[in-house]
């Protein structure tokens, strides 16, 4: 079953996976995401993270697009590495955990419960 079956009737874009250990995949992912964001021109980018999400946030901010980062549910004691970077770049950053609230890290309840 392909991803298109999960979102029948909706437009979606598949972004190549990338990570900090594979610089080639990061560059390939950046170029792919940059082209998509430039074509789609969304009003806002919302992501839950990892390298492709961070690339989208950085790209969006460079193009003047509002961005929201929701830090990973797995990071209970501190923001993820990508979340720490997104904190500087994203328009707004949310955490899943009230203990991680800071002046620029917001909590509005759980995404998953």
Steps between C-alpha positions, in 0.01 A plus 500: 500500500639840400472825690241627253253247644532664840393840367255413223366803323761732652809651346817386669872510431753239597826650623821296494624400844823653623704517815800681640733207438444492124596840359403401147146410611479834685592694187265294285221547755564874525483544124181290472326683788612841378352433155173374651458792737582745223239342269226449760557828686311391813368753752650296782726196550426274798730210581570259780861480420809312396737620229245539214271700729785722610597558138138601427498743794829661394387520138165644598650768721747599226201547268299697759256218582370450855620175655397289798716229650344241730780323682503122512286310744805282574701784654376518858796659678627750242429628151626287215817611321290616204259668743785701651591625153134559408462706819726761341344482153129412527230761541362302793614185679280266701591215731296199605619534859412778748837455675679630189318835482730799455435857390523392137380138540124466531273227635129487413424143599591161355482423132468133593348378821 
